[in-house]
Amino acid sequence: MKNKGFTSEKLNFVLAFCAVLISAASFYATYLQAEAADKQVKAMTLPLLQYGTGNYKEEDREDIIYFTINNAGVVPALIKRLRFKYKGE
């Protein structure tokens, strides 16, 4: 006569299956966290160019048009091309 109830073999199978599911979920969560950390590190190590203009220089007390570009990022910024246009030129 075969036992149709909840046997120890079925219990072992259910426990093993749950362990595999929990392991897979843990692996996926770790992967997502590592990917987010990688994106954060890349974002924090980018150059950050800040652009400014003015028409009066305080230090020299003179009317002059000036432009500034500052790198506020962590790594050096490589500027390959810079173009200023005034009245189409």
mmCIF file as gemmi writes it, N, C-alpha and C atoms, coordinates in Angstrom:
data_model
loop_
_atom_site.group_PDB
_atom_site.id
_atom_site.type_symbol
_atom_site.label_atom_id
_atom_site.label_alt_id
_atom_site.label_comp_id
_atom_site.label_asym_id
_atom_site.label_entity_id
_atom_site.label_seq_id
_atom_site.pdbx_PDB_ins_code
_atom_site.Cartn_x
_atom_site.Cartn_y
_atom_site.Cartn_z
_atom_site.occupancy
_atom_site.B_iso_or_equiv
_atom_site.pdbx_formal_charge
_atom_site.auth_seq_id
_atom_site.auth_asym_id
_atom_site.pdbx_PDB_model_num
ATOM 1 N N . MET Axp A 1 ? 0.834 -1.171 0 1 0 ? 1 A 1
ATOM 2 C CA . MET Axp A 1 ? 0 0 0 1 0 ? 1 A 1
ATOM 3 C C . MET Axp A 1 ? 0.89 1.251 0 1 0 ? 1 A 1
ATOM 4 N N . LYS Axp A 2 ? 0.582 2.165 -0.918 1 0 ? 2 A 1
ATOM 5 C CA . LYS Axp A 2 ? 1.389 3.371 -1.083 1 0 ? 2 A 1
ATOM 6 C C . LYS Axp A 2 ? 0.793 4.507 -0.254 1 0 ? 2 A 1
ATOM 7 N N . ASN Axp A 3 ? 1.679 5.249 0.421 1 0 ? 3 A 1
ATOM 8 C CA . ASN Axp A 3 ? 1.249 6.359 1.265 1 0 ? 3 A 1
ATOM 9 C C . ASN Axp A 3 ? 0.997 7.576 0.381 1 0 ? 3 A 1
ATOM 10 N N . LYS Axp A 4 ? -0.22 8.14 0.429 1 0 ? 4 A 1
ATOM 11 C CA . LYS Axp A 4 ? -0.584 9.276 -0.412 1 0 ? 4 A 1
ATOM 12 C C . LYS Axp A 4 ? -0.456 10.608 0.334 1 0 ? 4 A 1
ATOM 13 N N . GLY Axp A 5 ? -0.046 10.581 1.57 1 0 ? 5 A 1
ATOM 14 C CA . GLY Axp A 5 ? 0.061 11.794 2.373 1 0 ? 5 A 1
ATOM 15 C C . GLY Axp A 5 ? 1.352 12.549 2.111 1 0 ? 5 A 1
ATOM 16 N N . PHE Axp A 6 ? 1.675 13.392 3.043 1 0 ? 6 A 1
ATOM 17 C CA . PHE Axp A 6 ? 2.863 14.23 2.949 1 0 ? 6 A 1
ATOM 18 C C . PHE Axp A 6 ? 4.04 13.446 3.504 1 0 ? 6 A 1
ATOM 19 N N . THR Axp A 7 ? 4.856 12.902 2.636 1 0 ? 7 A 1
ATOM 20 C CA . THR Axp A 7 ? 5.972 12.055 3.06 1 0 ? 7 A 1
ATOM 21 C C . THR Axp A 7 ? 7.228 12.894 3.256 1 0 ? 7 A 1
ATOM 22 N N . SER Axp A 8 ? 8.242 12.277 3.827 1 0 ? 8 A 1
ATOM 23 C CA . SER Axp A 8 ? 9.502 12.981 4.045 1 0 ? 8 A 1
ATOM 24 C C . SER Axp A 8 ? 10.196 13.287 2.716 1 0 ? 8 A 1
ATOM 25 N N . GLU Axp A 9 ? 9.981 12.46 1.699 1 0 ? 9 A 1
ATOM 26 C CA . GLU Axp A 9 ? 10.562 12.745 0.376 1 0 ? 9 A 1
ATOM 27 C C . GLU Axp A 9 ? 9.949 14.005 -0.223 1 0 ? 9 A 1
ATOM 28 N N . LYS Axp A 10 ? 8.632 14.14 -0.089 1 0 ? 10 A 1
ATOM 29 C CA . LYS Axp A 10 ? 7.957 15.335 -0.606 1 0 ? 10 A 1
ATOM 30 C C . LYS Axp A 10 ? 8.395 16.568 0.181 1 0 ? 10 A 1
ATOM 31 N N . LEU Axp A 11 ? 8.545 16.422 1.493 1 0 ? 11 A 1
ATOM 32 C CA . LEU Axp A 11 ? 8.994 17.533 2.317 1 0 ? 11 A 1
ATOM 33 C C . LEU Axp A 11 ? 10.405 17.954 1.925 1 0 ? 11 A 1
ATOM 34 N N . ASN Axp A 12 ? 11.291 17.015 1.695 1 0 ? 12 A 1
ATOM 35 C CA . ASN Axp A 12 ? 12.65 17.318 1.261 1 0 ? 12 A 1
ATOM 36 C C . ASN Axp A 12 ? 12.653 18.035 -0.083 1 0 ? 12 A 1
ATOM 37 N N . PHE Axp A 13 ? 11.791 17.572 -1.004 1 0 ? 13 A 1
ATOM 38 C CA . PHE Axp A 13 ? 11.707 18.21 -2.318 1 0 ? 13 A 1
ATOM 39 C C . PHE Axp A 13 ? 11.224 19.656 -2.193 1 0 ? 13 A 1
ATOM 40 N N . VAL Axp A 14 ? 10.189 19.886 -1.383 1 0 ? 14 A 1
ATOM 41 C CA . VAL Axp A 14 ? 9.65 21.236 -1.204 1 0 ? 14 A 1
ATOM 42 C C . VAL Axp A 14 ? 10.7 22.146 -0.564 1 0 ? 14 A 1
ATOM 43 N N . LEU Axp A 15 ? 11.396 21.647 0.448 1 0 ? 15 A 1
ATOM 44 C CA . LEU Axp A 15 ? 12.447 22.444 1.087 1 0 ? 15 A 1
ATOM 45 C C . LEU Axp A 15 ? 13.591 22.76 0.128 1 0 ? 15 A 1
ATOM 46 N N . ALA Axp A 16 ? 13.99 21.799 -0.667 1 0 ? 16 A 1
ATOM 47 C CA . ALA Axp A 16 ? 15.061 22.02 -1.635 1 0 ? 16 A 1
ATOM 48 C C . ALA Axp A 16 ? 14.629 23.031 -2.696 1 0 ? 16 A 1
ATOM 49 N N . PHE Axp A 17 ? 13.398 22.917 -3.149 1 0 ? 17 A 1
ATOM 50 C CA . PHE Axp A 17 ? 12.879 23.84 -4.158 1 0 ? 17 A 1
ATOM 51 C C . PHE Axp A 17 ? 12.827 25.264 -3.597 1 0 ? 17 A 1
ATOM 52 N N . CYS Axp A 18 ? 12.373 25.408 -2.342 1 0 ? 18 A 1
ATOM 53 C CA . CYS Axp A 18 ? 12.335 26.732 -1.7 1 0 ? 18 A 1
ATOM 54 C C . CYS Axp A 18 ? 13.74 27.306 -1.544 1 0 ? 18 A 1
ATOM 55 N N . ALA Axp A 19 ? 14.703 26.461 -1.203 1 0 ? 19 A 1
ATOM 56 C CA . ALA Axp A 19 ? 16.082 26.925 -1.056 1 0 ? 19 A 1
ATOM 57 C C . ALA Axp A 19 ? 16.632 27.43 -2.388 1 0 ? 19 A 1
ATOM 58 N N . VAL Axp A 20 ? 16.322 26.74 -3.475 1 0 ? 20 A 1
ATOM 59 C CA . VAL Axp A 20 ? 16.766 27.173 -4.797 1 0 ? 20 A 1
ATOM 60 C C . VAL Axp A 20 ? 16.125 28.51 -5.166 1 0 ? 20 A 1
ATOM 61 N N . LEU Axp A 21 ? 14.825 28.663 -4.887 1 0 ? 21 A 1
ATOM 62 C CA . LEU Axp A 21 ? 14.146 29.933 -5.175 1 0 ? 21 A 1
ATOM 63 C C . LEU Axp A 21 ? 14.734 31.086 -4.364 1 0 ? 21 A 1
ATOM 64 N N . ILE Axp A 22 ? 14.983 30.853 -3.088 1 0 ? 22 A 1
ATOM 65 C CA . ILE Axp A 22 ? 15.562 31.893 -2.234 1 0 ? 22 A 1
ATOM 66 C C . ILE Axp A 22 ? 16.965 32.246 -2.703 1 0 ? 22 A 1
ATOM 67 N N . SER Axp A 23 ? 17.741 31.268 -3.108 1 0 ? 23 A 1
ATOM 68 C CA . SER Axp A 23 ? 19.085 31.531 -3.617 1 0 ? 23 A 1
ATOM 69 C C . SER Axp A 23 ? 19.041 32.347 -4.9 1 0 ? 23 A 1
ATOM 70 N N . ALA Axp A 24 ? 18.124 32.013 -5.792 1 0 ? 24 A 1
ATOM 71 C CA . ALA Axp A 24 ? 17.998 32.758 -7.044 1 0 ? 24 A 1
ATOM 72 C C . ALA Axp A 24 ? 17.573 34.199 -6.773 1 0 ? 24 A 1
ATOM 73 N N . ALA Axp A 25 ? 16.635 34.395 -5.847 1 0 ? 25 A 1
ATOM 74 C CA . ALA Axp A 25 ? 16.195 35.752 -5.507 1 0 ? 25 A 1
ATOM 75 C C . ALA Axp A 25 ? 17.332 36.542 -4.871 1 0 ? 25 A 1
ATOM 76 N N . SER Axp A 26 ? 18.108 35.896 -4.029 1 0 ? 26 A 1
ATOM 77 C CA . SER Axp A 26 ? 19.247 36.555 -3.391 1 0 ? 26 A 1
ATOM 78 C C . SER Axp A 26 ? 20.302 36.943 -4.423 1 0 ? 26 A 1
ATOM 79 N N . PHE Axp A 27 ? 20.563 36.069 -5.368 1 0 ? 27 A 1
ATOM 80 C CA . PHE Axp A 27 ? 21.517 36.373 -6.435 1 0 ? 27 A 1
ATOM 81 C C . PHE Axp A 27 ? 21.044 37.561 -7.259 1 0 ? 27 A 1
ATOM 82 N N . TYR Axp A 28 ? 19.753 37.601 -7.598 1 0 ? 28 A 1
ATOM 83 C CA . TYR Axp A 28 ? 19.206 38.688 -8.404 1 0 ? 28 A 1
ATOM 84 C C . TYR Axp A 28 ? 19.289 40.015 -7.643 1 0 ? 28 A 1
ATOM 85 N N . ALA Axp A 29 ? 18.974 40.003 -6.351 1 0 ? 29 A 1
ATOM 86 C CA . ALA Axp A 29 ? 19.048 41.225 -5.546 1 0 ? 29 A 1
ATOM 87 C C . ALA Axp A 29 ? 20.492 41.718 -5.45 1 0 ? 29 A 1
ATOM 88 N N . THR Axp A 30 ? 21.429 40.809 -5.289 1 0 ? 30 A 1
ATOM 89 C CA . THR Axp A 30 ? 22.847 41.183 -5.23 1 0 ? 30 A 1
ATOM 90 C C . THR Axp A 30 ? 23.304 41.769 -6.56 1 0 ? 30 A 1
ATOM 91 N N . TYR Axp A 31 ? 22.847 41.181 -7.66 1 0 ? 31 A 1
ATOM 92 C CA . TYR Axp A 31 ? 23.192 41.688 -8.997 1 0 ? 31 A 1
ATOM 93 C C . TYR Axp A 31 ? 22.661 43.111 -9.175 1 0 ? 31 A 1
ATOM 94 N N . LEU Axp A 32 ? 21.41 43.363 -8.787 1 0 ? 32 A 1
ATOM 95 C CA . LEU Axp A 32 ? 20.834 44.703 -8.931 1 0 ? 32 A 1
ATOM 96 C C . LEU Axp A 32 ? 21.579 45.726 -8.076 1 0 ? 32 A 1
ATOM 97 N N . GLN Axp A 33 ? 21.962 45.336 -6.87 1 0 ? 33 A 1
ATOM 98 C CA . GLN Axp A 33 ? 22.676 46.248 -5.985 1 0 ? 33 A 1
ATOM 99 C C . GLN Axp A 33 ? 24.061 46.553 -6.535 1 0 ? 33 A 1
ATOM 100 N N . ALA Axp A 34 ? 24.737 45.553 -7.072 1 0 ? 34 A 1
ATOM 101 C CA . ALA Axp A 34 ? 26.07 45.762 -7.642 1 0 ? 34 A 1
ATOM 102 C C . ALA Axp A 34 ? 25.992 46.649 -8.886 1 0 ? 34 A 1
ATOM 103 N N . GLU Axp A 35 ? 24.98 46.456 -9.69 1 0 ? 35 A 1
ATOM 104 C CA . GLU Axp A 35 ? 24.809 47.288 -10.889 1 0 ? 35 A 1
ATOM 105 C C . GLU Axp A 35 ? 24.537 48.74 -10.508 1 0 ? 35 A 1
ATOM 106 N N . ALA Axp A 36 ? 23.712 48.955 -9.483 1 0 ? 36 A 1
ATOM 107 C CA . ALA Axp A 36 ? 23.426 50.317 -9.022 1 0 ? 36 A 1
ATOM 108 C C . ALA Axp A 36 ? 24.68 50.968 -8.464 1 0 ? 36 A 1
ATOM 109 N N . ALA Axp A 37 ? 25.485 50.222 -7.724 1 0 ? 37 A 1
ATOM 110 C CA . ALA Axp A 37 ? 26.729 50.759 -7.18 1 0 ? 37 A 1
ATOM 111 C C . ALA Axp A 37 ? 27.7 51.12 -8.298 1 0 ? 37 A 1
ATOM 112 N N . ASP Axp A 38 ? 27.751 50.294 -9.343 1 0 ? 38 A 1
ATOM 113 C CA . ASP Axp A 38 ? 28.631 50.577 -10.475 1 0 ? 38 A 1
ATOM 114 C C . ASP Axp A 38 ? 28.211 51.862 -11.187 1 0 ? 38 A 1
ATOM 115 N N . LYS Axp A 39 ? 26.907 52.04 -11.379 1 0 ? 39 A 1
ATOM 116 C CA . LYS Axp A 39 ? 26.413 53.266 -12.012 1 0 ? 39 A 1
ATOM 117 C C . LYS Axp A 39 ? 26.728 54.494 -11.159 1 0 ? 39 A 1
ATOM 118 N N . GLN Axp A 40 ? 26.62 54.35 -9.848 1 0 ? 40 A 1
ATOM 119 C CA . GLN Axp A 40 ? 26.902 55.46 -8.954 1 0 ? 40 A 1
ATOM 120 C C . GLN Axp A 40 ? 28.381 55.839 -9.001 1 0 ? 40 A 1
ATOM 121 N N . VAL Axp A 41 ? 29.25 54.854 -9.042 1 0 ? 41 A 1
ATOM 122 C CA . VAL Axp A 41 ? 30.686 55.128 -9.115 1 0 ? 41 A 1
ATOM 123 C C . VAL Axp A 41 ? 31.025 55.826 -10.429 1 0 ? 41 A 1
ATOM 124 N N . LYS Axp A 42 ? 30.424 55.361 -11.528 1 0 ? 42 A 1
ATOM 125 C CA . LYS Axp A 42 ? 30.676 56.009 -12.816 1 0 ? 42 A 1
ATOM 126 C C . LYS Axp A 42 ? 30.17 57.442 -12.83 1 0 ? 42 A 1
ATOM 127 N N . ALA Axp A 43 ? 29.013 57.684 -12.232 1 0 ? 43 A 1
ATOM 128 C CA . ALA Axp A 43 ? 28.456 59.035 -12.207 1 0 ? 43 A 1
ATOM 129 C C . ALA Axp A 43 ? 29.29 59.972 -11.346 1 0 ? 43 A 1
ATOM 130 N N . MET Axp A 44 ? 29.886 59.462 -10.288 1 0 ? 44 A 1
ATOM 131 C CA . MET Axp A 44 ? 30.67 60.301 -9.393 1 0 ? 44 A 1
ATOM 132 C C . MET Axp A 44 ? 32.071 60.579 -9.928 1 0 ? 44 A 1
ATOM 133 N N . THR Axp A 45 ? 32.494 59.87 -10.956 1 0 ? 45 A 1
ATOM 134 C CA . THR Axp A 45 ? 33.846 60.072 -11.484 1 0 ? 45 A 1
ATOM 135 C C . THR Axp A 45 ? 33.83 60.673 -12.887 1 0 ? 45 A 1
ATOM 136 N N . LEU Axp A 46 ? 32.772 61.37 -13.223 1 0 ? 46 A 1
ATOM 137 C CA . LEU Axp A 46 ? 32.69 62.049 -14.512 1 0 ? 46 A 1
ATOM 138 C C . LEU Axp A 46 ? 33.124 63.499 -14.365 1 0 ? 46 A 1
ATOM 139 N N . PRO Axp A 47 ? 33.674 64.087 -15.436 1 0 ? 47 A 1
ATOM 140 C CA . PRO Axp A 47 ? 33.947 65.521 -15.377 1 0 ? 47 A 1
ATOM 141 C C . PRO Axp A 47 ? 32.629 66.294 -15.377 1 0 ? 47 A 1
ATOM 142 N N . LEU Axp A 48 ? 32.618 67.414 -14.716 1 0 ? 48 A 1
ATOM 143 C CA . LEU Axp A 48 ? 31.416 68.247 -14.638 1 0 ? 48 A 1
ATOM 144 C C . LEU Axp A 48 ? 31.811 69.665 -15.012 1 0 ? 48 A 1
ATOM 145 N N . LEU Axp A 49 ? 31.493 70.051 -16.241 1 0 ? 49 A 1
ATOM 146 C CA . LEU Axp A 49 ? 31.855 71.385 -16.725 1 0 ? 49 A 1
ATOM 147 C C . LEU Axp A 49 ? 30.773 72.385 -16.328 1 0 ? 49 A 1
ATOM 148 N N . GLN Axp A 50 ? 31.212 73.508 -15.771 1 0 ? 50 A 1
ATOM 149 C CA . GLN Axp A 50 ? 30.302 74.594 -15.421 1 0 ? 50 A 1
ATOM 150 C C . GLN Axp A 50 ? 30.675 75.813 -16.255 1 0 ? 50 A 1
ATOM 151 N N . TYR Axp A 51 ? 29.664 76.426 -16.843 1 0 ? 51 A 1
ATOM 152 C CA . TYR Axp A 51 ? 29.858 77.541 -17.767 1 0 ? 51 A 1
ATOM 153 C C . TYR Axp A 51 ? 29.295 78.811 -17.131 1 0 ? 51 A 1
ATOM 154 N N . GLY Axp A 52 ? 30.026 79.901 -17.278 1 0 ? 52 A 1
ATOM 155 C CA . GLY Axp A 52 ? 29.539 81.166 -16.752 1 0 ? 52 A 1
ATOM 156 C C . GLY Axp A 52 ? 29.938 82.328 -17.647 1 0 ? 52 A 1
ATOM 157 N N . THR Axp A 53 ? 29.195 83.407 -17.538 1 0 ? 53 A 1
ATOM 158 C CA . THR Axp A 53 ? 29.493 84.619 -18.308 1 0 ? 53 A 1
ATOM 159 C C . THR Axp A 53 ? 29.342 85.823 -17.392 1 0 ? 53 A 1
ATOM 160 N N . GLY Axp A 54 ? 29.848 86.942 -17.854 1 0 ? 54 A 1
ATOM 161 C CA . GLY Axp A 54 ? 29.687 88.185 -17.114 1 0 ? 54 A 1
ATOM 162 C C . GLY Axp A 54 ? 30.047 89.368 -17.986 1 0 ? 54 A 1
ATOM 163 N N . ASN Axp A 55 ? 29.738 90.556 -17.477 1 0 ? 55 A 1
ATOM 164 C CA . ASN Axp A 55 ? 30.075 91.753 -18.243 1 0 ? 55 A 1
ATOM 165 C C . ASN Axp A 55 ? 30.757 92.822 -17.394 1 0 ? 55 A 1
ATOM 166 N N . TYR Axp A 56 ? 31.174 92.447 -16.179 1 0 ? 56 A 1
ATOM 167 C CA . TYR Axp A 56 ? 31.915 93.379 -15.336 1 0 ? 56 A 1
ATOM 168 C C . TYR Axp A 56 ? 32.873 92.57 -14.469 1 0 ? 56 A 1
ATOM 169 N N . LYS Axp A 57 ? 34.125 92.953 -14.494 1 0 ? 57 A 1
ATOM 170 C CA . LYS Axp A 57 ? 35.136 92.256 -13.71 1 0 ? 57 A 1
ATOM 171 C C . LYS Axp A 57 ? 35.386 93.036 -12.425 1 0 ? 57 A 1
ATOM 172 N N . GLU Axp A 58 ? 35.033 92.436 -11.292 1 0 ? 58 A 1
ATOM 173 C CA . GLU Axp A 58 ? 35.187 93.097 -9.994 1 0 ? 58 A 1
ATOM 174 C C . GLU Axp A 58 ? 36.641 93.404 -9.672 1 0 ? 58 A 1
ATOM 175 N N . GLU Axp A 59 ? 37.522 92.432 -9.961 1 0 ? 59 A 1
ATOM 176 C CA . GLU Axp A 59 ? 38.929 92.595 -9.589 1 0 ? 59 A 1
ATOM 177 C C . GLU Axp A 59 ? 39.552 93.808 -10.265 1 0 ? 59 A 1
ATOM 178 N N . ASP Axp A 60 ? 39.257 94.009 -11.55 1 0 ? 60 A 1
ATOM 179 C CA . ASP Axp A 60 ? 39.852 95.103 -12.323 1 0 ? 60 A 1
ATOM 180 C C . ASP Axp A 60 ? 38.955 96.335 -12.386 1 0 ? 60 A 1
ATOM 181 N N . ARG Axp A 61 ? 37.731 96.194 -11.922 1 0 ? 61 A 1
ATOM 182 C CA . ARG Axp A 61 ? 36.731 97.276 -11.964 1 0 ? 61 A 1
ATOM 183 C C . ARG Axp A 61 ? 36.592 97.854 -13.363 1 0 ? 61 A 1
ATOM 184 N N . GLU Axp A 62 ? 36.353 96.956 -14.303 1 0 ? 62 A 1
ATOM 185 C CA . GLU Axp A 62 ? 36.189 97.407 -15.684 1 0 ? 62 A 1
ATOM 186 C C . GLU Axp A 62 ? 35.063 96.628 -16.352 1 0 ? 62 A 1
ATOM 187 N N . ASP Axp A 63 ? 34.451 97.29 -17.326 1 0 ? 63 A 1
ATOM 188 C CA . ASP Axp A 63 ? 33.408 96.636 -18.118 1 0 ? 63 A 1
ATOM 189 C C . ASP Axp A 63 ? 34.077 95.762 -19.167 1 0 ? 63 A 1
ATOM 190 N N . ILE Axp A 64 ? 33.86 94.492 -19.064 1 0 ? 64 A 1
ATOM 191 C CA . ILE Axp A 64 ? 34.454 93.549 -20.008 1 0 ? 64 A 1
ATOM 192 C C . ILE Axp A 64 ? 33.565 92.31 -20.064 1 0 ? 64 A 1
ATOM 193 N N . ILE Axp A 65 ? 33.387 91.809 -21.255 1 0 ? 65 A 1
ATOM 194 C CA . ILE Axp A 65 ? 32.617 90.572 -21.411 1 0 ? 65 A 1
ATOM 195 C C . ILE Axp A 65 ? 33.574 89.402 -21.237 1 0 ? 65 A 1
ATOM 196 N N . TYR Axp A 66 ? 33.2 88.482 -20.364 1 0 ? 66 A 1
ATOM 197 C CA . TYR Axp A 66 ? 34.077 87.325 -20.153 1 0 ? 66 A 1
ATOM 198 C C . TYR Axp A 66 ? 33.253 86.042 -20.047 1 0 ? 66 A 1
ATOM 199 N N . PHE Axp A 67 ? 33.918 84.958 -20.358 1 0 ? 67 A 1
ATOM 200 C CA . PHE Axp A 67 ? 33.335 83.612 -20.301 1 0 ? 67 A 1
ATOM 201 C C . PHE Axp A 67 ? 34.238 82.741 -19.439 1 0 ? 67 A 1
ATOM 202 N N . THR Axp A 68 ? 33.642 81.893 -18.643 1 0 ? 68 A 1
ATOM 203 C CA . THR Axp A 68 ? 34.431 80.963 -17.838 1 0 ? 68 A 1
ATOM 204 C C . THR Axp A 68 ? 33.919 79.546 -18.015 1 0 ? 68 A 1
ATOM 205 N N . ILE Axp A 69 ? 34.822 78.622 -18.011 1 0 ? 69 A 1
ATOM 206 C CA . ILE Axp A 69 ? 34.491 77.198 -18.003 1 0 ? 69 A 1
ATOM 207 C C . ILE Axp A 69 ? 35.325 76.565 -16.893 1 0 ? 69 A 1
ATOM 208 N N . ASN Axp A 70 ? 34.669 75.958 -15.93 1 0 ? 70 A 1
ATOM 209 C CA . ASN Axp A 70 ? 35.351 75.313 -14.812 1 0 ? 70 A 1
ATOM 210 C C . ASN Axp A 70 ? 34.987 73.833 -14.769 1 0 ? 70 A 1
ATOM 211 N N . ASN Axp A 71 ? 35.943 73.025 -14.408 1 0 ? 71 A 1
ATOM 212 C CA . ASN Axp A 71 ? 35.696 71.603 -14.209 1 0 ? 71 A 1
ATOM 213 C C . ASN Axp A 71 ? 35.457 71.376 -12.718 1 0 ? 71 A 1
ATOM 214 N N . ALA Axp A 72 ? 34.215 71.095 -12.359 1 0 ? 72 A 1
ATOM 215 C CA . ALA Axp A 72 ? 33.873 70.838 -10.962 1 0 ? 72 A 1
ATOM 216 C C . ALA Axp A 72 ? 33.798 69.342 -10.679 1 0 ? 72 A 1
ATOM 217 N N . GLY Axp A 73 ? 34.182 68.534 -11.648 1 0 ? 73 A 1
ATOM 218 C CA . GLY Axp A 73 ? 34.158 67.083 -11.466 1 0 ? 73 A 1
ATOM 219 C C . GLY Axp A 73 ? 35.426 66.575 -10.821 1 0 ? 73 A 1
ATOM 220 N N . VAL Axp A 74 ? 35.494 65.266 -10.687 1 0 ? 74 A 1
ATOM 221 C CA . VAL Axp A 74 ? 36.621 64.634 -10.019 1 0 ? 74 A 1
ATOM 222 C C . VAL Axp A 74 ? 37.766 64.359 -10.985 1 0 ? 74 A 1
ATOM 223 N N . VAL Axp A 75 ? 37.441 63.964 -12.197 1 0 ? 75 A 1
ATOM 224 C CA . VAL Axp A 75 ? 38.474 63.602 -13.171 1 0 ? 75 A 1
ATOM 225 C C . VAL Axp A 75 ? 38.671 64.748 -14.16 1 0 ? 75 A 1
ATOM 226 N N . PRO Axp A 76 ? 39.814 64.77 -14.861 1 0 ? 76 A 1
ATOM 227 C CA . PRO Axp A 76 ? 40.061 65.824 -15.847 1 0 ? 76 A 1
ATOM 228 C C . PRO Axp A 76 ? 39.049 65.778 -16.994 1 0 ? 76 A 1
ATOM 229 N N . ALA Axp A 77 ? 38.704 66.937 -17.487 1 0 ? 77 A 1
ATOM 230 C CA . ALA Axp A 77 ? 37.802 67.046 -18.625 1 0 ? 77 A 1
ATOM 231 C C . ALA Axp A 77 ? 38.626 67.369 -19.867 1 0 ? 77 A 1
ATOM 232 N N . LEU Axp A 78 ? 38.377 66.66 -20.928 1 0 ? 78 A 1
ATOM 233 C CA . LEU Axp A 78 ? 39.063 66.916 -22.192 1 0 ? 78 A 1
ATOM 234 C C . LEU Axp A 78 ? 38.09 67.633 -23.114 1 0 ? 78 A 1
ATOM 235 N N . ILE Axp A 79 ? 38.406 68.88 -23.445 1 0 ? 79 A 1
ATOM 236 C CA . ILE Axp A 79 ? 37.563 69.661 -24.342 1 0 ? 79 A 1
ATOM 237 C C . ILE Axp A 79 ? 38.198 69.582 -25.716 1 0 ? 79 A 1
ATOM 238 N N . LYS Axp A 80 ? 37.494 68.974 -26.661 1 0 ? 80 A 1
ATOM 239 C CA . LYS Axp A 80 ? 38.049 68.8 -27.997 1 0 ? 80 A 1
ATOM 240 C C . LYS Axp A 80 ? 37.785 70.004 -28.889 1 0 ? 80 A 1
ATOM 241 N N . ARG Axp A 81 ? 36.65 70.669 -28.694 1 0 ? 81 A 1
ATOM 242 C CA . ARG Axp A 81 ? 36.318 71.793 -29.56 1 0 ? 81 A 1
ATOM 243 C C . ARG Axp A 81 ? 35.467 72.781 -28.772 1 0 ? 81 A 1
ATOM 244 N N . LEU Axp A 82 ? 35.726 74.053 -29.005 1 0 ? 82 A 1
ATOM 245 C CA . LEU Axp A 82 ? 34.972 75.116 -28.367 1 0 ? 82 A 1
ATOM 246 C C . LEU Axp A 82 ? 34.751 76.21 -29.404 1 0 ? 82 A 1
ATOM 247 N N . ARG Axp A 83 ? 33.505 76.622 -29.566 1 0 ? 83 A 1
ATOM 248 C CA . ARG Axp A 83 ? 33.193 77.63 -30.584 1 0 ? 83 A 1
ATOM 249 C C . ARG Axp A 83 ? 32.329 78.726 -29.959 1 0 ? 83 A 1
ATOM 250 N N . PHE Axp A 84 ? 32.724 79.971 -30.175 1 0 ? 84 A 1
ATOM 251 C CA . PHE Axp A 84 ? 31.943 81.111 -29.758 1 0 ? 84 A 1
ATOM 252 C C . PHE Axp A 84 ? 31.394 81.79 -31.002 1 0 ? 84 A 1
ATOM 253 N N . LYS Axp A 85 ? 30.127 82.13 -30.985 1 0 ? 85 A 1
ATOM 254 C CA . LYS Axp A 85 ? 29.518 82.866 -32.095 1 0 ? 85 A 1
ATOM 255 C C . LYS Axp A 85 ? 28.946 84.163 -31.569 1 0 ? 85 A 1
ATOM 256 N N . TYR Axp A 86 ? 29.175 85.226 -32.324 1 0 ? 86 A 1
ATOM 257 C CA . TYR Axp A 86 ? 28.603 86.516 -32.004 1 0 ? 86 A 1
ATOM 258 C C . TYR Axp A 86 ? 28.068 87.118 -33.274 1 0 ? 86 A 1
ATOM 259 N N . LYS Axp A 87 ? 26.775 87.357 -33.31 1 0 ? 87 A 1
ATOM 260 C CA . LYS Axp A 87 ? 26.076 87.895 -34.481 1 0 ? 87 A 1
ATOM 261 C C . LYS Axp A 87 ? 26.383 87.079 -35.735 1 0 ? 87 A 1
ATOM 262 N N . GLY Axp A 88 ? 26.319 85.765 -35.581 1 0 ? 88 A 1
ATOM 263 C CA . GLY Axp A 88 ? 26.513 84.879 -36.718 1 0 ? 88 A 1
ATOM 264 C C . GLY Axp A 88 ? 27.962 84.605 -37.082 1 0 ? 88 A 1
ATOM 265 N N . GLU Axp A 89 ? 28.883 85.194 -36.398 1 0 ? 89 A 1
ATOM 266 C CA . GLU Axp A 89 ? 30.305 84.972 -36.719 1 0 ? 89 A 1
ATOM 267 C C . GLU Axp A 89 ? 30.989 84.273 -35.576 1 0 ? 89 A 1
